[in-house]
Amino acid sequence: MTIAAHTQLLDTFPLVRSQNVEDARERIGRFFSPHRLELHGKPGQLDVAHNQVRLARVSLNVLHYGAQVLIDPGERGDFYMVQLPLSGSAQLACGTESVSVDPGVLSVLQPHIKSRMVWSGDCTMLLLQVPRSVVHERTMAWGIDETPRFALAHSRQVPEVAAWWQAVLDLTRNIDRFGDQWLRHPAAYAALEEFLLSAFTALLSQPDAARCLANPGDARCLRRAKEYIHANPERALRCADIASHACVSPRTLEAVFKRCGEVSPLAYARRCRLQAVHEALRLARHEGRAVNVTEVALSYGFLHMGRFAAQYREQFACSPSETLRPH
């Protein structure tokens, strides 16, 4: 499906508007990687529109240049960039690989790999920016202790890719229309991000994850368990509680999470509760509200403050009080 630039997604979240090459290069480079930007179209055609929504740790972006451009970031930053063309086309080179993308082919650019691309004048991209550390957290549970590698191109003819692509579009449209409602609740947009990440990491074709996706019973169980966990971020759930909601025994639930390449159900639930605390503190900092860390932690089911502080630092590489501190 092609989406015209004049009906661009996420226009309700404008970030950059520019008609100057150097200005656009500098401002977009702040959010992605520093890069070289060359106009290959006619002078006066450049009409940059960059929209962005930041969730917990990933961002959704829609970018349109309005003219044919060369984008050369060299060795990119410490993040993956999923590019889903909404209209137009682009020629991409990443490392020793090259590919053409259009609304039937998405691409995944690796962290710290030299890349170069030429976008057509009518190209509009939906971009999912995912820090390498976020993906690494997940793949470590699969026994992969190195930077995960994704194929550069993924065809929309593949059912799993088509399903994820459509879901990302639907989710982005929903945020575009109802963003104020979603982004008001940290637990809600943490759940949106979790969905995006779960489907994105499945593109790795990791064997256990692939078997999980191919097993409707396991996939259904995992989905029910995660839905229940995300719906109850304020509770220190027991494995039996989660298993009951997923309609399986606790032992089966543990086995399903393991087969699907996840951490244990309780570890997953703890990460979600920590994420909820993190977002509550970030929101308080953003709004300039004074909050008590202990009270926030207690509201999300953390009773032992020493253990909570250690787990928080392990997950976010900073203390709760540092999260509250203005940058």
N, C-alpha and C positions, 0 to 999 in steps of 0.2 A: 504494500500500500504506500503510495507517495503522498507526502504531506507538503503542501506549498508553504513557502517561506512566510507569506502574509498571515498564515494561521499557525505560526510556529508554536510548538509546545513550550510550556513554562514561561510564556511572556509575562505571566503574573509575578515572576521572580527574575527581573532583569538584573544583570551584573555588569556587562560592558556593552556600550553602544559607541561606535567610532567609525569614521570614514577616513582615518589617517593610518597608514601602514605602521609607522613607528609607534604611534600611540597604542594601536591594537596589539602589536607585538609585546610591548612592555606590560600592558595591563593583563592580557591573557597569560603571559609568562609568569605572573605572580601566583596564579592559581594552578598552573600545570608546570611545565619545565621552561626555563629560558630557551629561546629558539630564534632562528632566523626566519623571517617572513618576507616573501617576495611576491609582488603583484604581477601575475602573468596576463591578466585581463586588461581592458582599456582603462586609462586614467579616469577617475570619477565613478567607476563601477563599484568600488569597495564600499560595502555597507555592512559592517560587522555587527552582529547581534549575538551575544553570549548570555544565556540564562543559566542559573544554577540554583539547585536546592541541596543543602547539606543535611544529611541524616546524622546518624551517630558517628560513624567512621568513614562512610563512603559518600560520594556526591553524585548527583544526577545533573547532567549538563546538556543543553542544546546549543549548538554552535553553527552559525551560518556566516559566510564571508561576503556573499553577493557577487563574487568575481573569482576567476581561476587564480589560485594561489599555490605557492610552494611553501611548505612548512618543514623546517629542518631543525629539530631539537637536538640533533647529535645524540649523545648518550643520555637517555631519558632519566627522570627521577626515580624515586623508590616506590613506584606504584604501577599497577596494571591499568591499562586503559582499554575498555571494551568500546568499540566504535560500531554503532548500529545506524547505517545510512537510512534516513527517512526519505531523501530524494537525491537525485544526482548520482555522482560516482567519484571514486578516488583511486589513485594508484599509490600503493604503500610498499615501502621497503623496510624490513626490520632485520638487522643482522645480515645474513646471507640470503634471506628469503624475500620474495616480492609477490604481491597479489593485487588483483583488482577487486574492489568492493562496490556494491550497489545495494538497493533495497532487497536483494536476495542473498547477500553474503555479508556476514559481520566479521570483524577482525578483533584480535586480542594482542595488544602490544605489551611486550615484556618489560619489567623494570631494568634499568641500567643497560639497555641494548640500544645501539645506534639505530635510529630510524629516520625516515625521510618520506614525505608524502606530497602529492599534488591533488588538490581538490578541484573538481569542476565548479564553474560559476554558479550552478544551481544546486550544489551539494549542501545538504543540511544533515548534521550528525547528532544522534542521541548518544551521549558519552557517559559511561559509567566508570568513575575513577575509584579504584580500590587499592589501598595501601598494601604493599607486599607483606607487611607484618600480619595483617588481618587474614590473608590467605594462608600464610605460613602456620598460624595458630591452628587452623583446621587440618592442614595436611600433615602436621606433626602427629596427629592422632592416627594417621594411616601408616606411620613409620617412615614418612618422607621428610628427612631432615636437611633439606636443601631448597633453594628457590624453585617452587613449582613452575613447570613449563606448560604452556597451553599451545595448541596449534594456532598458527597465525590467522587462518581463515576457517570459518564454520558456515556451511551452507544452510539456508533456510529450508532446503528440501529434507533435511534430517529432522524427524519428528520432535526429538528432544530440544533441538535448537529452535525450531518454529514455535514450540509451546512456550519456551522461556522468553523468546523475542516478543511474542504477543503479550505475555504477562507483563513484561517490562513496559511496553507501550501503554497497556491498560492502567498500570499502576501510575505511570507518569502523567497520564491524562487525569487520573483521579486526584493526584497531588496538585496539578495545575488548577483544577476546579475547586478542590476542597482543602488546599494546603493549610489554611489557617486552622482548620479543625484538627487535621492530622498532627501538625507540628506543635500544637499546644500540649500534647500529651507524650512525654518521653517514651512510655511503654509502647505506645501505638507506633511511633516511627522507628523504634527499635525492632518491632515485629516486621515492619516493612523492609528494613535493612536485612534482617535475618532471612527473609524469603529470597531477596535478591542474591545474597551470598550463598545460600544453600544451592540454588539452581546454578549460579555461576561456577562454583567449584566442581559441580558435576561435569562441566565441560572438560575437566582434566582427564576424563575416562579412566579414573582410578578404579581398579578391578572391584574392590568391595563396594564402592559407591555405585558402580554400574550394575552389580548384582542386586543391590537394594532397589534401584530404580526399575529393574526388570522384574522384581518380585512385588506384585500388587499388595500382598498381605503385609510385607515389611514396610512398604512405602506408606500404606494406610495407617499402620500402627505408629510409625514415626511422625506422621503428620498430626495425628490425634494427640500424641504426647506433647509435641512442640506447641500446638495450639493451646493446650491446657497450661503448659508452663508460661507461655507468653501472656495468657489471660490472668495469671495470678502472680505477678512479679512481687507482690507484697508478702507472699507466704513462703516460709521455709518448708517446701513440700517434701513429703516422704516418698520413697520410690513406690510404695504401695498405692499412694494417692494417684501418682502419675499412671501407673500400670492399670489401675481400675478404670481411669478415664479412657485409656487406650484399648480397653477390653482384652487385656492379656495378663498373665502372671508377672510378678516382678522379675523372675528369672528370665522369662521370654523377652521382657522389655530390655533388660541388660543385653541380651544376645542380639536383639534387633539393632540397638544403637551401635554395638561393636561391628556387626556385619555392614552397617551403613557408613562406617568410618567416622563415627562420632565419638566424643568422650562419653563417659557414663551419664545416665539420665540426671543424677544428682549434681555432677560437675557441670553439666549443661545448664541446669536450672540455676546453679550458683552464679555462673557467668552472666546469665540473663538478669539476675537480681543486682549483681554488681554494675552491669550496664545501666540498669534503671537508676541506681544511686548516682552513677557518673553523670547521666543526663540531667537528673534533678539538680545536681550541684552546678553543672554548666549553665543550666537555665537560670538558676539563682544569680550566678555571676553576671550573665548577660543582662538580666533585668535589674541588677544592682540591689538585690534583696539580701538581707542578713539572714543566714540560716545556721542552725546548729548541726554539725556533722553527725553527732551521736543520734540526734532525733531523726535525721533522715535515714541513717543506717537502721535504726530500730523499726522505722516504718516499712522497711523492706525485708524484715525478718532476720536481721543480723543482731545477735544478742551478745556475742563475745567481741568487744571492740578491738582487742589486740589482734585476734585472728582476722577480723574484718579488714583492719588496716594493712596487714601483711598480704592478704588475698587481693585487695584493691591495688596495692603497689605492684604486685606480680602481674596483674592484668593490664594496668594502664601506665606502668613505669613512672608513677608519681603518687604522692599521697593525696587523700581527699582534700586536705587544706590547701595544697598546691593547685588543685583543680578550681577551688573557689577564688584563688588569688588573681586579681586583674593582670592581664598580660601587658 
